[in-house]
Amino acid sequence: MKKQNQNKIILGLTGGFGSGKTTVAKMFRGLGAEIVDADKLAHNCIKKGSGVYQKIIAIFGKGVLQSDKKIDRRKLAGLVFNNRSMLKKLNNIIHPEVIRMIKESILLSRAKVVVLDAPLLIEAGLCDIVDKIIVVIVSRHKQVERVFKKTKIKREEILKRIRCQMPLSKKARLADFVIDNNGDLKDTKSQVKQIWRRMWKS
Ligand code: ATP
């Protein structure tokens, strides 16, 4: 165990765009875990007036702002997912702050099990702060269809974003547990319960 928090188990939950991380995280919450949601923290850290907000405007310009001066996340995503060096720049601005917030949230949590839902867990070098890595996998076809149904983002745009990410198969090789989310929710829930039981034994 790589435990930094001796009295808690930290599960790092990751996967691809729309592979089912949030769905799985909620299942763990149903069993008693607390969720730390890296995406939510990232949204918080780009709030109007924050240091990260200022840095984003300095690099990407005021064109990424909505009329109320908040950052338009769709516009920003449109820019960076068409340009890998821009994506890298954005990640370099956001990641350090999000990592700081994640560590703080874990430290402050009173739960016995914390699930860190972080799409970029591996890429951002966060494996060291978790005890177990769980990767949610799904076929490319289901991934695209589920994201399309949820967001209505064009399929070619979804594929572009998926291609910017580390392949799911590569992530799965680094996992302590893999959850196959190709089936129905009942099937996924039973895998979550199995991990929950095994986790206490290891
Ligand atoms: P994101 O990368 O956008 O944060 P995510 O990995 O958290 O996405 P979810 O939001 O959990 O993925 O799932 C994507 C969509 O697929 C959601 O609308 C969810 O309800 C649906 N979904 C997830 N798992 C299943 C399943 N096993 N069967 C049917 N629909 C599912």
Residues whose N, C-alpha, C, O or C-beta is under 5 A from the ligand:
A	BS01	ATP	G16 F17 G18 S19 G20 K21 T22 T23 R146 K150 N181 G183 D184 L185 T188
